[in-house]
Amino acid sequence: MLHLLLRRPRPRIQDIAEEFSITVGGTSKVVDRLEAAGLSERRANPNDRR
């Protein structure tokens, strides 16, 4: 996953899930763990009004 983040900066959770053929929920948990370890940072999508 870190390799993907290096190749494609700022992907959406959905993009990562599709790349690895895993669920959005599972992807979100992995990204949460990477963020807790200081290896990634989540940012809100300015185009998503939710």
C-alpha positions in Angstrom: 0.0 0.0 0.0 2.9 2.4 0.7 4.2 1.8 -2.8 0.8 2.8 -4.2 0.8 6.0 -2.1 4.2 6.9 -3.4 3.1 6.3 -7.1 -0.3 8.0 -6.8 -0.3 10.9 -4.3 -3.6 11.6 -2.5 -5.7 8.7 -3.8 -9.2 8.2 -2.5 -10.0 5.3 -0.2 -12.1 3.9 -3.0 -9.2 4.1 -5.4 -7.0 2.1 -3.0 -9.7 -0.5 -2.4 -10.1 -1.0 -6.2 -6.4 -1.3 -6.7 -6.1 -4.1 -4.1 -9.6 -5.6 -4.7 -10.5 -5.2 -1.0 -13.5 -3.6 0.7 -13.6 0.1 1.4 -14.0 -0.7 5.1 -10.9 -2.9 5.1 -8.9 -0.2 3.2 -10.0 2.4 5.7 -8.7 0.3 8.6 -5.4 -0.2 6.9 -5.1 3.6 6.2 -6.0 4.3 9.8 -3.1 2.0 10.9 -0.7 3.7 8.5 -1.8 7.1 9.8 -1.4 6.0 13.5 2.2 4.9 12.6 2.9 8.2 11.0 3.3 6.8 7.5 0.3 8.5 5.9 -2.1 11.4 6.4 -5.7 11.6 5.7 -7.2 14.7 4.2 -10.8 15.5 3.5 -11.7 15.6 -0.2 -12.8 19.2 -1.0 -15.1 17.9 -3.8 -17.0 15.6 -1.4 -19.8 17.6 0.3 -20.6 14.8 2.9 
